[in-house]
Amino acid sequence: MAAPDIIQKLCTTFAAHREHYTSTRYNETELRREFIDPFFKAEGWPPVILK
């Protein structure tokens, strides 16, 4: 079974900009917004709302 299109796009984006994403300038909040949240959404998980 192939990965959903959005997950393939996330992987492609990461691979194309790996140096930026693995640098110390890229922080946890950016990671969450750009990769983790979209990944879980694609998998059907409900959004996490922190209070």
N, CA and C atoms as an extended XYZ file, in Angstrom:
153
Properties=species:S:1:pos:R:3:atomname:S:1:resname:S:1:resid:I:1 pbc="F F F"
N         0.846       -1.174        0.000 N   MET     1
C         0.000        0.000        0.000 CA  MET     1
C         0.893        1.239        0.000 C   MET     1
N         0.617        2.146       -0.909 N   ALA     2
C         1.404        3.378       -1.021 CA  ALA     2
C         0.972        4.393        0.030 C   ALA     2
N         1.894        5.246        0.391 N   ALA     3
C         1.588        6.317        1.350 CA  ALA     3
C         0.649        7.324        0.699 C   ALA     3
N        -0.222        7.947        1.498 N   PRO     4
C        -1.083        8.998        0.948 CA  PRO     4
C        -0.256       10.115        0.301 C   PRO     4
N        -0.854       10.803       -0.658 N   ASP     5
C        -0.147       11.863       -1.388 CA  ASP     5
C         0.472       12.908       -0.469 C   ASP     5
N        -0.243       13.326        0.565 N   ILE     6
C         0.281       14.366        1.456 CA  ILE     6
C         1.536       13.889        2.172 C   ILE     6
N         1.584       12.631        2.544 N   ILE     7
C         2.776       12.101        3.229 CA  ILE     7
C         3.945       12.015        2.247 C   ILE     7
N         3.675       11.625        1.022 N   GLN     8
C         4.727       11.611        0.001 CA  GLN     8
C         5.257       13.022       -0.229 C   GLN     8
N         4.344       14.010       -0.239 N   LYS     9
C         4.760       15.403       -0.423 CA  LYS     9
C         5.614       15.869        0.755 C   LYS     9
N         5.233       15.508        1.978 N   LEU    10
C         6.026       15.883        3.151 CA  LEU    10
C         7.444       15.313        3.050 C   LEU    10
N         7.543       14.062        2.619 N   CYS    11
C         8.860       13.420        2.475 CA  CYS    11
C         9.692       14.104        1.404 C   CYS    11
N         9.063       14.446        0.293 N   THR    12
C         9.759       15.121       -0.803 CA  THR    12
C        10.256       16.491       -0.367 C   THR    12
N         9.400       17.217        0.338 N   THR    13
C         9.771       18.545        0.838 CA  THR    13
C        10.947       18.448        1.797 C   THR    13
N        10.891       17.492        2.723 N   PHE    14
C        11.986       17.324        3.671 CA  PHE    14
C        13.280       16.991        2.943 C   PHE    14
N        13.213       16.065        2.025 N   ALA    15
C        14.423       15.647        1.304 CA  ALA    15
C        15.026       16.807        0.508 C   ALA    15
N        14.177       17.649       -0.074 N   ALA    16
C        14.664       18.765       -0.888 CA  ALA    16
C        15.323       19.855       -0.047 C   ALA    16
N        14.951       19.952        1.215 N   HIS    17
C        15.458       21.018        2.081 CA  HIS    17
C        16.063       20.459        3.374 C   HIS    17
N        16.642       19.299        3.269 N   ARG    18
C        17.164       18.588        4.445 CA  ARG    18
C        18.117       19.434        5.293 C   ARG    18
N        19.021       20.166        4.659 N   GLU    19
C        19.986       20.978        5.420 CA  GLU    19
C        19.274       21.978        6.326 C   GLU    19
N        18.244       22.621        5.803 N   HIS    20
C        17.491       23.592        6.600 CA  HIS    20
C        16.781       22.901        7.761 C   HIS    20
N        16.104       21.789        7.477 N   TYR    21
C        15.308       21.119        8.498 CA  TYR    21
C        16.155       20.457        9.585 C   TYR    21
N        17.401       20.183        9.297 N   THR    22
C        18.267       19.567       10.301 CA  THR    22
C        19.202       20.573       10.964 C   THR    22
N        19.049       21.842       10.611 N   SER    23
C        19.897       22.869       11.224 CA  SER    23
C        19.334       23.290       12.578 C   SER    23
N        20.158       23.952       13.344 N   THR    24
C        19.714       24.428       14.660 CA  THR    24
C        18.765       25.617       14.538 C   THR    24
N        18.666       26.211       13.364 N   ARG    25
C        17.747       27.339       13.152 CA  ARG    25
C        16.301       26.884       13.007 C   ARG    25
N        16.088       25.624       12.691 N   TYR    26
C        14.743       25.079       12.518 CA  TYR    26
C        14.281       24.554       13.870 C   TYR    26
N        13.165       25.086       14.374 N   ASN    27
C        12.778       24.735       15.736 CA  ASN    27
C        11.594       23.762       15.805 C   ASN    27
N        11.316       23.338       17.003 N   GLU    28
C        10.284       22.320       17.252 CA  GLU    28
C         8.891       22.780       16.822 C   GLU    28
N         8.581       24.040       17.027 N   THR    29
C         7.268       24.557       16.630 CA  THR    29
C         7.095       24.487       15.122 C   THR    29
N         8.121       24.872       14.387 N   GLU    30
C         8.061       24.793       12.926 CA  GLU    30
C         7.893       23.348       12.471 C   GLU    30
N         8.633       22.455       13.094 N   LEU    31
C         8.539       21.034       12.772 CA  LEU    31
C         7.113       20.527       12.952 C   LEU    31
N         6.537       20.892       14.085 N   ARG    32
C         5.172       20.446       14.380 CA  ARG    32
C         4.189       20.961       13.341 C   ARG    32
N         4.253       22.240       13.037 N   ARG    33
C         3.307       22.847       12.089 CA  ARG    33
C         3.489       22.346       10.664 C   ARG    33
N         4.727       22.172       10.238 N   GLU    34
C         4.999       21.830        8.847 CA  GLU    34
C         4.960       20.334        8.545 C   GLU    34
N         5.250       19.502        9.554 N   PHE    35
C         5.348       18.072        9.279 CA  PHE    35
C         4.481       17.194       10.180 C   PHE    35
N         4.584       17.353       11.478 N   ILE    36
C         3.907       16.423       12.388 CA  ILE    36
C         2.391       16.560       12.322 C   ILE    36
N         1.876       17.800       12.424 N   ASP    37
C         0.422       17.987       12.354 CA  ASP    37
C        -0.166       17.491       11.027 C   ASP    37
N         0.422       17.859        9.872 N   PRO    38
C        -0.123       17.344        8.609 CA  PRO    38
C        -0.044       15.811        8.496 C   PRO    38
N         1.013       15.232        9.067 N   PHE    39
C         1.152       13.776        9.038 CA  PHE    39
C         0.003       13.117        9.792 C   PHE    39
N        -0.235       13.566       11.026 N   PHE    40
C        -1.310       12.973       11.820 CA  PHE    40
C        -2.680       13.226       11.195 C   PHE    40
N        -2.867       14.390       10.611 N   LYS    41
C        -4.140       14.693        9.933 CA  LYS    41
C        -4.350       13.713        8.777 C   LYS    41
N        -3.310       13.452        8.012 N   ALA    42
C        -3.407       12.514        6.889 CA  ALA    42
C        -3.743       11.106        7.359 C   ALA    42
N        -3.308       10.777        8.563 N   GLU    43
C        -3.592        9.461        9.131 CA  GLU    43
C        -4.959        9.381        9.815 C   GLU    43
N        -5.675       10.521        9.834 N   GLY    44
C        -7.016       10.527       10.375 CA  GLY    44
C        -7.109       10.822       11.860 C   GLY    44
N        -6.014       11.244       12.469 N   TRP    45
C        -6.025       11.570       13.888 CA  TRP    45
C        -6.689       12.919       14.085 C   TRP    45
N        -7.395       13.101       15.187 N   PRO    46
C        -8.005       14.412       15.431 CA  PRO    46
C        -6.926       15.441       15.785 C   PRO    46
N        -7.197       16.710       15.505 N   PRO    47
C        -6.193       17.740       15.830 CA  PRO    47
C        -5.991       17.849       17.340 C   PRO    47
N        -4.775       18.180       17.724 N   VAL    48
C        -4.449       18.361       19.137 CA  VAL    48
C        -4.530       19.848       19.447 C   VAL    48
N        -5.338       20.185       20.433 N   ILE    49
C        -5.476       21.581       20.835 CA  ILE    49
C        -4.945       21.697       22.261 C   ILE    49
N        -3.845       22.419       22.393 N   LEU    50
C        -3.223       22.595       23.699 CA  LEU    50
C        -3.774       23.831       24.371 C   LEU    50
N        -4.081       23.701       25.620 N   LYS    51
C        -4.617       24.852       26.366 CA  LYS    51
C        -3.584       25.369       27.328 C   LYS    51
